[in-house]
């Protein structure tokens, strides 16, 4: 289902569009300059190949990066390799042409894993690499780069560690005053209009009410709670250009321990209106396109 936001209305009705889905070629990427809805169809602007096991990293038309478990590629040529561990993620810098290669080295059982952080620009390392240790029972953090800082989001404890881009620790912060540690919890970090937001869970109980809270990062690097939602756990979240936050998560409005998927809308401009509607099934991804929310399911886009 697709949703158009109209701030003058209290409800957001679904509008359905017939969309055909195609299975993409895993090794050839087509970059389209625009979508043309006509009898002429859509024509590729350019195409290029990547390695069979590589992940494509969309940045812009002039920079074509991809990576696999050990190597970062530019235009198909290897520009960086890890000698130990594996590459888990490559994050583009929001303010420069740098990318940040995150690699993981896992040691023996119950020993801390090592997260290595390396900045790359062009074909060169632009800063010395640095590392943090991850206790074996903590789980790997999500990572957000914002305002020349690196944020490591620790879901189980609902905390986040802040580092400079050179690896100096700034501090450790908590979303909630009290939040018992549990690996089932989730933190989602989102940058919108140069502001960093978090979605956090206070408990891991399956029948919790108003368990998901939206926080905004303050200049002090503390987080300020804005609003709580009647959800158990968030799965996906996305901001529209008109400052509407869409959240897909599980909810237990009846108090059942079997939560069902819900879609929630919240107007960041200060409206107290929160709209929540049940979904028939859980989508795999959500994305705003021209202030219209698109939900991607396993077998269709709606």
Beta strands, then each sheet from edge to edge (+ up, - down):
strand 1: 2-4
strand 2: 14-15
strand 3: 28-31
strand 4: 46-49
strand 5: 55-58
strand 6: 64-67
strand 7: 71-74
strand 8: 77-81
strand 9: 86-92
strand 10: 99-105
strand 11: 113-121
strand 12: 124-125
strand 13: 130-134
strand 14: 142-146
strand 15: 149-154
strand 16: 159-164
strand 17: 169-174
strand 18: 188-192
strand 19: 195-201
strand 20: 212-217
strand 21: 223-229
strand 22: 233-239
strand 23: 244-251
strand 24: 260-267
strand 25: 274-278
strand 26: 285-289
strand 27: 292-296
sheet 1: 2+ 1- 27+ 26-
sheet 2: 3+ 4-
sheet 3: 5+ 6- 7+ 8-
sheet 4: 9+ 10- 11+ 12-
sheet 5: 9+ 10- 11+ 13-
sheet 6: 14+ 15- 16+ 17-
sheet 7: 18+ 19- 20+ 21-
sheet 8: 22+ 23- 24+ 25-
end
